[in-house]
Amino acid sequence: MKSSLILLVTALCAAPLLAQDNVVTFNSSVDGVSAGGSLRFRTETRDPASPQKGLDSNSFSSGFARAFFAVDVSDNLDAKIEFQHVITGQGIGSVGLLRQGWLRWSTTDHTQLQVGRFQMSYGNERMVSPLAWSNFGRAWDGARYTLKGQSWKSDVFWTQPVEMMGIAVGAQQAFGGLYVEVDPSEAISFDVYAFLRRDRLMGGLGTNDVTVGGIVEGQPAEGWSFSIEGASQSGDHGALSAGGTALAARTDMVVAKGVKLGVGYELASGDGNATDGNDDAFKPLFDFGHAYHGTQDLFTWTNLQDIIVRSSFDLDGNWKLHGDFHIFSLDDVNGGIPAFTGGPFPQVPGQDALGTELDISVKGMIAGGIKVWTGVSFFSAGDAIATSKDQMWAFLQGEVFF
């Protein structure tokens, strides 16, 4: 494990000396052939390991190496294959996986068919995200058909999430949907969607639900933007009837040159009654929670309310400072704490305050084209978490493309 990390760090440092451009292009009888890849190394420390009393701090490092080969056969046909080798952390081992392997055919000027293993990203990534923060990322096996108009675009897909890249090992799930984007003007746009999720479990008692929703967003004036998204679920969550809802709203404004401030509110419903035959908790699909609900990834997007104040500052043309403040609470005080990392957390009956989190990070580039992202986060535990203790989290990440 230690030798793997040393090799990864050495390659990360040496890559800028070897890479001349983002990709290497070769002359060929086809329209174009390219090859490239990327390396990432990240080290993290949590103190304590979970916001609970009596626990020590936890430090670990992880990363990946990726390599791809792409071919543009013609204006209407292209293909890509990409492999990744992921180091999940000291003492855990490494995993090699096929990250992408797809063929894409533009059947007409307005239609496109993609088959194989590919990534998907829809809307603001609250429902479907490739999860760039994760070393594994997400991928789906299946087919996707795209139809484009002058001011609209629609995708229809039917897939299966890839184990370790979107779904747990041993799980089987079908995931399909329809996503439509409409852009009537530069000032406003609309998205509507319907996603079907079906677990393939023995006895048929898994998740079998439909998530429908939409997004309205735009820029009413220069430097001012807004976004509102709402979704609801129906179908079955095991033996219970699904009925969760989700809401996300935000607005951001440029208040000075290079300075942006914003506020937001995120809600995912909870279920406080397990005996009524209904599951009113919203179950997230493949969301980018790391970008929305605190970089510590303490809570998943169910039975959760999150009030956010966000900011960004351009330090120069190359570096940007981000600062976000979250106020977390339960939607349903009887619905349980939606722990993602470090849980499950014991709950104090009748309390709904989960805590606050301050996230500060800096992103930029250093010599040779290495992307650097570093930050620190402080979580102050609320009254709802029993035996709680405040937690500090810090990370440093470097990534290079070649």
ZAMARGU-4260 file (C-alpha; in steps of 0.2 Angstrom, whole numbers, plus 5000, padded with zeros to 4 digits):
<rodrens>
0) 5000/5000/5000 | 5014/5012/5005 | 5023/5008/4989 | 5008/5012/4978 | 5006/5029/4986
5) 5024/5033/4983 | 5023/5028/4965 | 5007/5039/4963 | 5015/5054/4971 | 5031/5052/4960
10) 5020/5051/4945 | 5010/5066/4950 | 5026/5076/4952 | 5034/5069/4936 | 5019/5071/4924
15) 5021/5089/4920 | 5039/5085/4913 | 5031/5072/4902 | 5015/5081/4896 | 5016/5094/4882
20) 4997/5096/4880 | 4981/5089/4888 | 4980/5075/4875 | 4992/5066/4863 | 4986/5066/4845
25) 4991/5055/4831 | 4989/5056/4813 | 4977/5042/4807 | 4966/5038/4792 | 4951/5041/4804
30) 4946/5059/4809 | 4956/5059/4825 | 4964/5048/4838 | 4969/5054/4855 | 4975/5047/4871
35) 4978/5054/4889 | 4974/5052/4907 | 4975/5060/4924 | 4983/5057/4941 | 4976/5062/4958
40) 4983/5061/4976 | 4973/5067/4991 | 4977/5067/5009 | 4964/5070/5023 | 4963/5071/5042
45) 4947/5071/5053 | 4949/5075/5071 | 4940/5066/5079 | 4936/5052/5066 | 4918/5055/5069
50) 4909/5070/5078 | 4908/5058/5094 | 4916/5059/5110 | 4930/5046/5114 | 4937/5044/5097
55) 4954/5047/5090 | 4958/5057/5074 | 4960/5048/5058 | 4972/5052/5043 | 4973/5043/5027
60) 4978/5046/5009 | 4970/5040/4992 | 4970/5043/4974 | 4969/5036/4956 | 4977/5035/4940
65) 4967/5035/4924 | 4971/5032/4906 | 4960/5034/4890 | 4960/5031/4872 | 4947/5040/4860
70) 4944/5038/4842 | 4934/5050/4831 | 4929/5038/4816 | 4919/5051/4807 | 4908/5066/4810
75) 4895/5054/4815 | 4904/5041/4825 | 4916/5041/4840 | 4921/5030/4854 | 4931/5030/4870
80) 4938/5018/4882 | 4945/5023/4899 | 4953/5013/4914 | 4956/5018/4931 | 4967/5011/4946
85) 4960/5018/4962 | 4970/5018/4979 | 4956/5019/4992 | 4967/5022/5007 | 4981/5015/5017
90) 4978/4997/5023 | 4963/4995/5011 | 4971/4991/4995 | 4969/4996/4977 | 4956/4992/4963
95) 4957/4992/4944 | 4941/4996/4935 | 4934/5000/4917 | 4928/5018/4920 | 4921/5021/4903
100) 4919/5011/4887 | 4906/5018/4874 | 4902/5020/4856 | 4892/5036/4851 | 4883/5037/4834
105) 4875/5053/4828 | 4861/5045/4818 | 4855/5062/4811 | 4860/5080/4814 | 4847/5080/4828
110) 4849/5063/4836 | 4862/5053/4844 | 4864/5036/4852 | 4876/5031/4865 | 4879/5013/4871
115) 4891/5005/4883 | 4898/5011/4899 | 4897/5030/4901 | 4895/5044/4914 | 4879/5055/4916
120) 4876/5072/4923 | 4859/5080/4924 | 4853/5097/4930 | 4863/5104/4944 | 4869/5086/4949
125) 4857/5085/4964 | 4849/5070/4956 | 4862/5062/4944 | 4880/5066/4945 | 4897/5058/4940
130) 4903/5063/4957 | 4920/5071/4953 | 4925/5072/4971 | 4925/5053/4973 | 4941/5043/4967
135) 4929/5030/4959 | 4917/5042/4952 | 4901/5035/4945 | 4897/5026/4928 | 4882/5017/4921
140) 4881/5002/4908 | 4867/5004/4895 | 4860/5015/4881 | 4856/5033/4880 | 4846/5042/4865
145) 4847/5061/4863 | 4836/5071/4853 | 4839/5090/4850 | 4829/5104/4844 | 4833/5123/4841
150) 4830/5128/4859 | 4828/5111/4868 | 4836/5094/4871 | 4830/5077/4878 | 4838/5062/4884
155) 4830/5045/4886 | 4841/5031/4894 | 4840/5014/4902 | 4855/5008/4912 | 4862/4998/4926
160) 4874/5007/4939 | 4891/5000/4940 | 4896/4991/4956 | 4908/5002/4966 | 4905/5017/4954
165) 4887/5021/4959 | 4881/5006/4968 | 4887/4994/4981 | 4896/4978/4977 | 4883/4964/4975
170) 4869/4976/4973 | 4859/4975/4957 | 4849/4990/4951 | 4841/4996/4935 | 4840/5015/4932
175) 4831/5024/4918 | 4824/5040/4914 | 4819/5055/4903 | 4827/5072/4905 | 4821/5087/4895
180) 4830/5104/4894 | 4821/5119/4887 | 4831/5136/4884 | 4818/5149/4877 | 4830/5163/4881
185) 4846/5168/4889 | 4837/5174/4904 | 4828/5158/4909 | 4828/5140/4907 | 4817/5125/4912
190) 4822/5106/4915 | 4809/5093/4918 | 4813/5074/4922 | 4807/5057/4927 | 4819/5044/4934
195) 4815/5026/4937 | 4825/5016/4950 | 4822/4997/4952 | 4832/4986/4964 | 4833/4968/4958
200) 4833/4960/4975 | 4826/4943/4980 | 4808/4944/4985 | 4805/4960/4976 | 4806/4970/4992
205) 4819/4983/4986 | 4817/5001/4980 | 4805/5002/4966 | 4801/5021/4964 | 4799/5035/4952
210) 4806/5052/4955 | 4799/5067/4945 | 4804/5085/4946 | 4810/5100/4937 | 4821/5115/4938
215) 4819/5134/4934 | 4834/5144/4934 | 4840/5160/4925 | 4849/5177/4926 | 4836/5191/4928
220) 4850/5204/4928 | 4869/5204/4925 | 4878/5197/4940 | 4862/5190/4948 | 4857/5171/4946
225) 4844/5160/4954 | 4839/5142/4953 | 4824/5132/4960 | 4822/5113/4960 | 4808/5102/4966
230) 4805/5083/4966 | 4794/5070/4972 | 4794/5051/4973 | 4781/5038/4971 | 4781/5019/4970
235) 4788/5007/4983 | 4802/5007/4996 | 4802/4989/5001 | 4785/4985/5009 | 4781/5004/5011
240) 4774/5016/4999 | 4786/5030/4993 | 4781/5048/4995 | 4796/5058/4998 | 4799/5076/4992
245) 4814/5087/4989 | 4817/5106/4987 | 4832/5116/4983 | 4833/5135/4980 | 4847/5147/4979
250) 4852/5164/4973 | 4869/5172/4970 | 4875/5189/4966 | 4891/5197/4961 | 4893/5211/4973
255) 4910/5217/4968 | 4923/5213/4955 | 4928/5194/4958 | 4917/5193/4973 | 4901/5183/4973
260) 4889/5180/4988 | 4874/5169/4989 | 4861/5160/5000 | 4852/5144/4998 | 4839/5132/5006
265) 4839/5113/5004 | 4826/5101/5010 | 4824/5082/5009 | 4809/5075/5018 | 4810/5063/5032
270) 4798/5049/5039 | 4794/5049/5057 | 4781/5035/5057 | 4787/5018/5052 | 4771/5010/5056
275) 4759/5019/5044 | 4763/5009/5028 | 4771/5025/5020 | 4789/5030/5018 | 4789/5049/5017
280) 4808/5051/5017 | 4816/5056/5001 | 4829/5044/4995 | 4842/5052/4985 | 4847/5045/4968
285) 4865/5049/4963 | 4867/5066/4970 | 4883/5077/4972 | 4880/5079/4991 | 4899/5084/4993
290) 4895/5100/4983 | 4879/5105/4992 | 4878/5098/5010 | 4895/5102/5017 | 4912/5096/5012
295) 4913/5085/5027 | 4900/5073/5019 | 4892/5070/5037 | 4874/5069/5031 | 4865/5062/5016
300) 4851/5071/5008 | 4836/5063/5017 | 4827/5070/5032 | 4838/5085/5031 | 4836/5104/5030
305) 4851/5114/5026 | 4852/5133/5026 | 4867/5139/5016 | 4877/5155/5015 | 4890/5154/5001
310) 4904/5165/4995 | 4918/5165/4982 | 4933/5177/4979 | 4944/5178/4964 | 4962/5179/4972
315) 4969/5182/4954 | 4966/5174/4937 | 4972/5157/4943 | 4966/5155/4961 | 4949/5156/4969
320) 4944/5156/4988 | 4927/5148/4993 | 4918/5150/5010 | 4902/5141/5014 | 4892/5141/5030
325) 4879/5127/5033 | 4865/5126/5047 | 4859/5108/5047 | 4843/5102/5055 | 4831/5087/5054
330) 4815/5089/5043 | 4806/5076/5054 | 4812/5075/5072 | 4807/5057/5073 | 4814/5052/5057
335) 4832/5048/5062 | 4849/5056/5058 | 4854/5055/5040 | 4872/5050/5043 | 4883/5048/5028
340) 4901/5048/5035 | 4905/5043/5053 | 4887/5037/5057 | 4876/5031/5063 | 4874/5045/5075
345) 4864/5042/5091 | 4850/5054/5093 | 4843/5065/5107 | 4824/5062/5107 | 4814/5078/5103
350) 4830/5088/5096 | 4831/5092/5078 | 4847/5103/5077 | 4861/5093/5069 | 4874/5107/5069
355) 4883/5120/5059 | 4898/5118/5047 | 4910/5131/5040 | 4919/5126/5024 | 4934/5136/5017
360) 4944/5130/5002 | 4956/5137/4989 | 4957/5130/4971 | 4970/5135/4958 | 4984/5129/4947
365) 5003/5128/4950 | 5018/5125/4938 | 5015/5111/4925 | 4996/5112/4925 | 4994/5103/4942
370) 4977/5107/4949 | 4977/5110/4968 | 4963/5110/4980 | 4965/5112/4998 | 4953/5116/5012
375) 4948/5115/5030 | 4931/5113/5038 | 4924/5115/5056 | 4908/5106/5061 | 4900/5111/5077
380) 4888/5097/5083 | 4870/5102/5087 | 4859/5096/5101 | 4851/5082/5091 | 4868/5071/5091
385) 4870/5062/5107 | 4888/5061/5114 | 4893/5074/5101 | 4910/5082/5099 | 4915/5096/5087
390) 4925/5090/5072 | 4939/5097/5061 | 4943/5091/5044 | 4957/5096/5032 | 4962/5090/5015
395) 4975/5093/5001 | 4973/5087/4984 | 4983/5088/4968 | 4978/5082/4951 | 4987/5083/4934
400) 4980/5079/4917 | 4991/5073/4903
</rodrens>
